[in-house]
Amino acid sequence: MATTEKKSAKKDGAVKLRIRVRAYESKILDASVKQIIDTAVRHDAQVVGPVPLPTEIKKYTVNRATFVYKDSREQFEMRIHKRLIDIINPNQKTIEALTNLNLPSGVEVDVKML
């Protein structure tokens, strides 16, 4: 089914903006995603999402002591939360409003045009 939907979307000439948002804190990420979606809806764009992507977890193990005591270790982890938003058929005002958004620091945004 998915392949026929993709083909029909390409035949219609539908342009899609795919926005991937990443952050270390989920609350800041959700606030940023809400801000992006509100901006897109305000400019009459069709929005699909936000789709939560799997959280990337990076784990680090470090010795507590500098010289001996290898059995004594500390473990740290970094969690990178991700969301995916699709904006279907955005007009020029929508794209301009999205580029002028002021998002909090620590939020990384990747935009692709499909």
C-alpha positions in Angstrom: 0.0 0.0 0.0 2.8 2.4 0.9 4.3 2.3 -2.6 1.0 3.2 -4.3 0.6 6.2 -1.9 4.1 7.4 -2.8 3.5 7.0 -6.5 0.2 8.9 -6.3 1.8 11.7 -4.2 4.5 12.1 -6.9 1.9 12.1 -9.7 0.0 14.9 -7.9 3.2 17.0 -7.7 2.9 17.2 -4.0 6.0 18.9 -2.4 6.8 17.9 1.1 9.0 19.4 3.8 10.4 16.8 6.1 11.6 18.4 9.4 13.7 16.3 11.8 14.1 17.9 15.2 16.6 16.6 17.8 17.3 17.6 21.4 18.8 16.3 24.6 15.7 17.3 26.7 12.3 16.1 25.7 10.3 19.0 27.2 12.3 21.5 25.1 11.9 19.3 22.1 8.1 19.1 22.5 7.8 22.8 22.9 9.8 23.4 19.8 7.8 20.9 17.8 4.6 22.6 19.0 5.9 26.0 17.9 6.8 24.6 14.4 3.4 23.0 14.0 1.5 26.1 15.2 3.4 28.2 12.7 2.7 25.8 9.8 -1.0 25.6 10.7 -1.3 29.4 11.0 -0.2 29.6 7.4 -2.7 27.0 6.2 -0.3 24.2 5.6 -1.2 20.5 6.0 0.9 18.9 8.8 1.6 15.3 9.5 3.1 14.5 12.8 4.9 14.8 15.1 6.2 11.3 14.8 8.4 10.2 17.7 11.6 8.5 16.4 13.6 6.1 18.6 15.6 7.8 21.3 19.4 7.5 20.7 21.2 6.5 23.9 25.0 6.9 24.1 26.5 5.2 27.2 30.0 5.9 28.6 31.8 4.0 31.3 34.6 5.8 33.2 37.0 4.6 35.9 36.3 6.5 39.2 40.0 6.4 40.3 42.9 7.6 38.2 45.3 4.8 38.9 44.0 1.6 40.4 40.6 0.3 41.5 39.4 -0.9 38.1 36.3 -2.4 39.8 35.0 1.0 40.8 33.5 2.6 37.7 30.8 5.3 36.9 28.4 5.0 34.0 27.0 8.0 32.2 24.5 8.2 29.3 23.2 10.9 26.9 19.7 10.6 25.5 19.0 12.2 22.2 15.2 12.6 21.6 14.0 12.9 18.0 10.7 13.9 16.3 9.7 13.9 12.6 7.3 16.4 11.1 6.0 16.5 7.5 4.5 19.6 6.0 2.7 18.9 2.7 2.4 21.5 0.0 3.9 24.5 1.9 3.5 27.9 0.4 6.2 30.6 0.3 4.8 32.3 3.4 5.0 29.0 5.4 8.6 28.4 4.4 9.6 32.0 5.3 7.8 31.8 8.7 9.6 28.6 9.5 13.0 30.0 8.7 12.4 33.0 10.9 11.4 30.9 13.9 13.3 31.5 17.1 13.9 28.0 18.7 15.6 27.5 22.0 19.3 26.6 22.1 20.0 22.9 22.2 17.4 22.1 19.5 18.8 20.9 16.2 16.6 21.1 13.1 17.2 19.4 9.7 14.9 20.3 6.8 14.6 18.3 3.6 12.5 19.0 0.6 11.0 15.8 -0.9 
